Amino acid sequence: MIGGLATLRRATVLAVVRDGLPIHLSPLRADPGSPPGSATPTPPADPPLDRLSSPAVESALRHALARAPGLKALCLAVDLPPGHGAPVAAVRIAGPCPPALAPRLDIGHTTAPGSTATIIRGGHDLTGRPLAPLDLPALRRFARTCGLRDFAVTATGSPVLADHELQAAAAIADEVPGARITLSYEYGRAGLREREQWAIANAALCPGASHLADHLVRLLPGLPLYVARTGEGLVSAHYFRRYPLTCAEGATTSLHRAQTALAHRAAPASPRDASRTALTSPGDASRTALAGAHLAAYGATLAVPMAGVERIVRARGTAELDRAVSDAQDEALTRVLSAGAVPGSARVSSVAVNPLSYLPDGLFRLRVRAEGATP
């Protein structure tokens, strides 16, 4: 058996699933006096931690899990709402640029006041040639004086050669012990602005994701915790702490996964039936939210641990390209184990190799995806 815990809009639901079919659905209400089938009237923009840390919800969750003693894992499906990001210190390692092209701090989930950015000399071109030495003294000075603990580091050329991002991370960690650092090369795209915006948005979500994961791990000791990714797949609590942006729309994704699965399966005791029961009053927004949370909780249990690697590589021949692909496959398998796949279950599920147009010859984009199994 595996459990799915979803908080979507204004409802929180636990689903217990065996062999792909739900055997128990429990709405978890923060208000013990609310009638059966109703949802907690929590404002939709509340962070998931606020909903899940309610004493009444915690008690209801423990009680529901006590009725499923054979549960092997819990899959969490949440949408991380915009407007709750932390202040971020953004570091771009590149040459000078006009103000209009400076790092943007008003994107995605990064809306907290106090964010700041700097541009440090350094970086590489897409052939791996250094554009300038990394200005470590300026970087250390910025890290020491910015007063923040969440950093997003983006260097030109890092999808090909990440040395300057890695050196910057080491310097920041030395100046700010305990700093949370997002490196853009892990996103893998060639475009500087795209990687930078991903890194800033991810860094902004890290504090909230860490608090949420830590809270559930303390609440449910010994039970493996997974978090639903945006798109498809699951990741471990550890992976979620580092890359929360990959799970920013996990509940919505899980809801759609459940709808797709139920459309191809005749399940007499499916969450769709529960949804129809919950939707007896079409104008009742609370009941609508509860129906969606039922589906999201069920959909989270249908996913498997998944991770991917995207890199830009330069290969002068078939043998060199084959080595790069093999290295990317090994990295993807390592990542999916970090994402919670049971040892021995990890496998490469897809590999894509595409030459890059309008760039020097021999540059390829590699995309490797790996998946595994939950306990």
VENTA-V266466 format. One record per residue. N is the residue number from 1. RES is the residue in one small letter. NEAR is the number of other ideal C-beta (glycine too) atoms within 10 Angstrom. Layout:
BEGIN
n = {N,N}
res = {RES,RES}
near = {NEAR,NEAR}
END
This chain:
BEGIN
n = {1,2,3,4,5,6,7,8,9,10,11,12,13,14,15,16,17,18,19,20,21,22,23,24,25,26,27,28,29,30,31,32,33,34,35,36,37,38,39,40,41,42,43,44,45,46,47,48,49,50,51,52,53,54,55,56,57,58,59,60,61,62,63,64,65,66,67,68,69,70,71,72,73,74,75,76,77,78,79,80,81,82,83,84,85,86,87,88,89,90,91,92,93,94,95,96,97,98,99,100,101,102,103,104,105,106,107,108,109,110,111,112,113,114,115,116,117,118,119,120,121,122,123,124,125,126,127,128,129,130,131,132,133,134,135,136,137,138,139,140,141,142,143,144,145,146,147,148,149,150,151,152,153,154,155,156,157,158,159,160,161,162,163,164,165,166,167,168,169,170,171,172,173,174,175,176,177,178,179,180,181,182,183,184,185,186,187,188,189,190,191,192,193,194,195,196,197,198,199,200,201,202,203,204,205,206,207,208,209,210,211,212,213,214,215,216,217,218,219,220,221,222,223,224,225,226,227,228,229,230,231,232,233,234,235,236,237,238,239,240,241,242,243,244,245,246,247,248,249,250,251,252,253,254,255,256,257,258,259,260,261,262,263,264,265,266,267,268,269,270,271,272,273,274,275,276,277,278,279,280,281,282,283,284,285,286,287,288,289,290,291,292,293,294,295,296,297,298,299,300,301,302,303,304,305,306,307,308,309,310,311,312,313,314,315,316,317,318,319,320,321,322,323,324,325,326,327,328,329,330,331,332,333,334,335,336,337,338,339,340,341,342,343,344,345,346,347,348,349,350,351,352,353,354,355,356,357,358,359,360,361,362,363,364,365,366,367,368,369,370,371,372,373,374,375}
res = {m,i,g,g,l,a,t,l,r,r,a,t,v,l,a,v,v,r,d,g,l,p,i,h,l,s,p,l,r,a,d,p,g,s,p,p,g,s,a,t,p,t,p,p,a,d,p,p,l,d,r,l,s,s,p,a,v,e,s,a,l,r,h,a,l,a,r,a,p,g,l,k,a,l,c,l,a,v,d,l,p,p,g,h,g,a,p,v,a,a,v,r,i,a,g,p,c,p,p,a,l,a,p,r,l,d,i,g,h,t,t,a,p,g,s,t,a,t,i,i,r,g,g,h,d,l,t,g,r,p,l,a,p,l,d,l,p,a,l,r,r,f,a,r,t,c,g,l,r,d,f,a,v,t,a,t,g,s,p,v,l,a,d,h,e,l,q,a,a,a,a,i,a,d,e,v,p,g,a,r,i,t,l,s,y,e,y,g,r,a,g,l,r,e,r,e,q,w,a,i,a,n,a,a,l,c,p,g,a,s,h,l,a,d,h,l,v,r,l,l,p,g,l,p,l,y,v,a,r,t,g,e,g,l,v,s,a,h,y,f,r,r,y,p,l,t,c,a,e,g,a,t,t,s,l,h,r,a,q,t,a,l,a,h,r,a,a,p,a,s,p,r,d,a,s,r,t,a,l,t,s,p,g,d,a,s,r,t,a,l,a,g,a,h,l,a,a,y,g,a,t,l,a,v,p,m,a,g,v,e,r,i,v,r,a,r,g,t,a,e,l,d,r,a,v,s,d,a,q,d,e,a,l,t,r,v,l,s,a,g,a,v,p,g,s,a,r,v,s,s,v,a,v,n,p,l,s,y,l,p,d,g,l,f,r,l,r,v,r,a,e,g,a,t,p}
near = {15,23,27,32,31,32,29,28,20,21,29,29,29,25,29,23,23,14,7,12,14,21,12,15,25,21,22,26,22,20,14,9,6,15,7,6,18,18,28,22,14,20,10,11,10,14,17,27,18,15,20,21,16,18,9,15,21,17,12,19,22,11,12,21,19,9,11,19,7,8,20,12,20,26,28,27,36,30,23,23,16,16,10,19,26,20,20,31,26,28,32,25,28,22,12,7,12,6,5,5,13,13,24,15,21,8,17,17,23,25,16,16,6,12,24,16,18,17,19,22,17,27,23,21,14,17,13,13,10,14,16,15,9,20,17,16,10,15,23,16,14,21,23,13,10,22,11,19,19,25,26,30,29,29,30,21,26,27,26,19,21,20,17,30,27,15,17,28,18,12,20,23,15,12,16,20,7,6,16,22,23,28,21,28,24,20,22,19,15,17,11,22,14,13,24,24,22,24,28,30,22,29,30,30,29,25,19,19,25,16,15,26,21,13,15,23,15,8,17,18,6,5,15,18,21,32,30,35,27,17,14,16,26,32,28,23,20,14,23,29,20,18,24,29,22,25,27,22,19,33,28,19,23,34,27,15,22,29,17,12,18,18,8,6,11,6,14,6,12,20,30,19,15,21,22,11,14,26,15,9,11,8,6,15,15,19,20,19,24,28,24,27,33,31,29,33,36,34,29,32,30,19,24,18,27,23,29,22,22,19,20,22,21,19,18,9,8,8,9,13,18,12,12,18,20,11,15,23,18,14,17,27,20,14,23,29,19,16,28,27,26,14,7,9,15,21,14,16,16,11,15,12,16,10,12,16,6,5,15,10,8,15,20,18,17,24,16,25,20,28,24,23,13,20,13}
END
